[in-house]
Amino acid sequence: MIARSNEPRSFASLVGNVPYVSDSRDVFQSSDVEAVDIVLPIHLHYPVTEQALKAGKHVFLEKPLAADLKQARRMVDLEKRHPQVKMVGENFRYRQALARLKGHLDSGMIGRPYAVFCNLLAPFYLADYAKTPWRRQARFLGGVLTDVGIHYAAQLRLLFGELTVESAFAQGVNPDLGKLDSMCFLFSNARGLRGVMNLFPRGERLFH
C-alpha cells in the first residue's frame, strides 16, 4: 500500500504493520506487484494511472475516470495503448436491484421505455466526505457532480445503454461544495428513449 499521511509509519502500524512506501513509483518498479488499486484524489488519477500502465501493472481505478474531459480522453487513449486489465470501480452498477431491473427491461416484461426522469435532491450537508479539504478545495472543475453524479450516470447507462447528451447546464449553488454542485442534462439513446437527469443539493450549507 502507499501511505500518504503525515505519519506513514503510524498509519501502517494502525492497519496491521503493512509494508509501505512514500512514492508510488516504488510500487510500480516492484516485480512482486502485478496490479494496483488507485485510491487517490481525482486530479491524480490520470498521471498515476499512466505511470502504472507504463510499468506493466493492471489497474483498478476508483471513480470517476479523470478530473476533467481532457484528462478523460487521454485516459481512454491509454486504454488503447496498453493491454493490461483496466477497470473503473463504479460500485452502483453492481447493485442487485439494478441488475433485476435491467433484466426486466431487457426481457420486455415492462414494455419498451420511451422516457425516463431522474431527479436527485441530494442532502450533501449530511455527508462526511463532503467536508474533506481535497473535495472542498478541489483541483478539478466537476466537483461534487463528477464525484457523486457519476454514480447516477452509470446507473442510467447500465439500464438504457450508451446515452447521447442533447443539452445540459451546470452551476454552483453552495460554495462549500466546490465550483459546481447542480446540473441538468437531457439525453437520448439509440432506441429513441429520451430522458432528463437533475442533480441538486438540498439542505443547509455545510459550514457557517
C-alpha positions as CSV (number, residue, x, y, z in Angstrom):
1,M,0.0,0.0,0.0
2,I,1.0,3.6,-0.3
3,A,0.7,5.6,2.9
4,R,0.3,9.3,2.1
5,S,-0.4,10.7,5.6
6,N,2.0,12.8,7.6
7,E,2.9,9.8,9.6
8,P,3.0,6.8,7.3
9,R,4.7,4.6,9.8
10,S,1.9,5.1,12.4
11,F,-0.7,4.5,9.8
12,A,0.9,1.3,8.6
13,S,1.0,0.1,12.2
14,L,-2.6,1.0,12.7
15,V,-3.7,-1.2,9.8
16,G,-1.6,-4.3,10.8
17,N,2.0,-3.3,10.2
18,V,1.7,-3.5,6.5
19,P,4.7,-2.6,4.3
20,Y,4.6,0.9,2.9
21,V,6.4,3.3,0.6
22,S,6.2,7.1,0.3
23,D,6.4,7.2,-3.5
24,S,4.1,5.3,-5.9
25,R,6.9,4.8,-8.3
26,D,8.5,2.4,-5.8
27,V,5.4,0.2,-6.1
28,F,5.4,0.3,-9.9
29,Q,9.0,-0.7,-10.1
30,S,8.4,-3.8,-7.9
31,S,8.3,-7.1,-9.7
32,D,6.2,-8.5,-6.9
33,V,3.3,-6.2,-7.7
34,E,1.1,-7.3,-10.6
35,A,-1.9,-5.0,-10.1
36,V,-2.7,-1.7,-8.2
37,D,-5.8,-0.1,-6.9
38,I,-5.5,3.6,-7.3
39,V,-7.3,5.4,-4.4
40,L,-6.2,9.0,-4.8
41,P,-7.7,12.5,-5.2
42,I,-9.3,12.8,-8.6
43,H,-6.7,15.2,-10.1
44,L,-4.0,12.5,-9.6
45,H,-5.9,9.7,-11.4
46,Y,-4.5,10.3,-14.9
47,P,-0.8,10.8,-14.1
48,V,-0.6,7.8,-11.6
49,T,-2.6,5.5,-13.9
50,E,-0.2,6.4,-16.7
51,Q,2.7,5.5,-14.5
52,A,1.2,2.2,-13.5
53,L,0.3,1.1,-17.1
54,K,3.7,2.1,-18.4
55,A,5.2,-0.1,-15.6
56,G,3.1,-3.0,-16.9
57,K,0.7,-3.2,-13.9
58,H,-3.0,-4.0,-14.2
59,V,-5.1,-1.1,-12.9
60,F,-8.3,-0.9,-10.8
61,L,-9.2,2.8,-10.6
62,E,-11.7,4.4,-8.2
63,K,-14.3,6.5,-9.9
64,P,-14.5,8.9,-11.6
65,L,-12.3,8.3,-14.5
66,A,-10.5,11.6,-14.5
67,A,-10.5,15.2,-13.3
68,D,-11.8,16.8,-16.5
69,L,-12.8,15.9,-20.1
70,K,-9.3,16.5,-21.4
71,Q,-7.8,14.0,-19.0
72,A,-10.7,11.5,-19.5
73,R,-9.9,11.5,-23.3
74,R,-6.2,11.0,-22.6
75,M,-7.2,8.1,-20.2
76,V,-9.2,6.4,-23.0
77,D,-6.1,6.8,-25.2
78,L,-4.1,5.0,-22.5
79,E,-6.6,2.1,-22.7
80,K,-5.9,1.7,-26.4
81,R,-2.1,1.7,-26.0
82,H,-1.8,-0.6,-23.0
83,P,-3.0,-4.2,-23.0
84,Q,-3.3,-4.7,-19.2
85,V,-6.6,-5.2,-17.4
86,K,-8.2,-1.8,-16.6
87,M,-11.4,-1.1,-14.7
88,V,-13.1,1.8,-13.0
89,G,-14.6,0.9,-9.7
90,E,-18.1,2.2,-10.2
91,N,-20.0,0.2,-7.5
92,F,-23.6,1.3,-8.1
93,R,-23.6,-0.7,-11.3
94,Y,-23.4,-3.9,-9.3
95,R,-26.5,-3.4,-7.1
96,Q,-28.8,-6.3,-7.2
97,A,-31.9,-4.2,-7.6
98,L,-30.5,-2.6,-10.7
99,A,-29.5,-5.9,-12.1
100,R,-33.0,-7.2,-11.7
101,L,-34.5,-4.0,-13.2
102,K,-32.2,-4.3,-16.2
103,G,-33.3,-7.9,-16.6
104,H,-36.9,-6.8,-16.7
105,L,-36.1,-4.1,-19.3
106,D,-34.1,-6.4,-21.5
107,S,-36.8,-9.1,-21.4
108,G,-39.6,-6.6,-22.3
109,M,-41.5,-7.6,-19.2
110,I,-42.5,-4.0,-18.5
111,G,-42.7,-2.9,-22.2
112,R,-40.3,-0.6,-24.1
113,P,-39.3,2.5,-22.2
114,Y,-39.7,5.8,-24.1
115,A,-38.9,8.3,-21.4
116,V,-37.0,8.4,-18.1
117,F,-36.9,11.1,-15.4
118,C,-34.1,11.0,-12.8
119,N,-34.4,13.7,-10.0
120,L,-31.8,13.7,-7.2
121,L,-32.2,16.2,-4.4
122,A,-29.1,15.1,-2.5
123,P,-28.5,16.0,1.2
124,F,-24.8,16.7,0.8
125,Y,-24.7,18.6,4.1
126,L,-25.1,15.2,5.9
127,A,-22.2,13.5,4.1
128,D,-18.9,13.4,6.0
129,Y,-17.0,13.0,2.7
130,A,-18.2,16.4,1.6
131,K,-16.3,18.0,4.4
132,T,-12.9,16.7,3.3
133,P,-10.5,19.5,2.3
134,W,-9.5,18.0,-1.1
135,R,-13.2,17.9,-2.1
136,R,-14.0,21.4,-0.8
137,Q,-10.9,22.9,-2.4
138,A,-10.9,20.7,-5.4
139,R,-8.4,21.0,-8.2
140,F,-11.0,19.6,-10.7
141,L,-13.9,21.6,-12.1
142,G,-16.6,18.9,-11.8
143,G,-16.6,18.9,-8.0
144,V,-19.5,17.0,-6.5
145,L,-21.0,16.4,-9.9
146,T,-18.2,14.1,-11.1
147,D,-17.6,12.8,-7.6
148,V,-21.2,11.8,-6.9
149,G,-23.2,12.4,-10.0
150,I,-21.1,9.7,-11.8
151,H,-22.9,7.1,-9.8
152,Y,-26.3,8.0,-11.3
153,A,-25.0,8.5,-14.8
154,A,-23.6,5.0,-14.5
155,Q,-27.0,3.6,-13.4
156,L,-28.7,5.2,-16.4
157,R,-26.1,3.8,-18.8
158,L,-26.5,0.3,-17.3
159,L,-30.2,0.4,-17.7
160,F,-30.5,2.1,-21.1
161,G,-27.2,1.7,-22.8
162,E,-25.0,4.4,-24.2
163,L,-26.5,7.9,-23.9
164,T,-26.2,11.0,-26.1
165,V,-26.4,14.3,-24.3
166,E,-28.7,16.6,-26.1
167,S,-28.2,19.7,-23.9
168,A,-27.0,20.4,-20.4
169,F,-26.2,23.1,-17.8
170,A,-24.3,23.1,-14.6
171,Q,-24.0,25.7,-11.9
172,G,-22.8,26.3,-8.3
173,V,-25.3,26.9,-5.6
174,N,-23.5,26.0,-2.4
175,P,-19.9,27.4,-2.4
176,D,-18.9,24.9,0.3
177,L,-19.3,22.1,-2.3
178,G,-16.9,23.4,-4.8
179,K,-17.4,25.3,-8.1
180,L,-20.2,23.2,-9.4
181,D,-22.9,21.3,-7.5
182,S,-26.0,21.3,-9.6
183,M,-26.8,20.1,-13.1
184,C,-29.5,19.2,-15.5
185,F,-29.0,17.3,-18.7
186,L,-31.3,16.0,-21.5
187,F,-30.3,12.8,-23.2
188,S,-31.4,10.1,-25.6
189,N,-30.3,6.6,-26.7
190,A,-30.1,4.7,-29.9
191,R,-33.6,3.2,-29.4
192,G,-35.4,6.6,-29.3
193,L,-35.6,6.9,-25.5
194,R,-35.4,10.4,-24.2
195,G,-34.8,11.5,-20.6
196,V,-33.7,14.1,-18.2
197,M,-31.4,13.9,-15.1
198,N,-31.4,16.6,-12.4
199,L,-28.9,16.7,-9.6
200,F,-29.3,19.4,-7.0
201,P,-28.1,19.7,-3.4
202,R,-30.6,20.4,-0.7
203,G,-30.4,21.5,2.9
204,E,-28.3,24.0,4.8
205,R,-24.8,25.0,4.0
206,L,-22.2,22.6,5.3
207,F,-20.3,25.3,7.2
208,H,-21.5,28.6,8.6
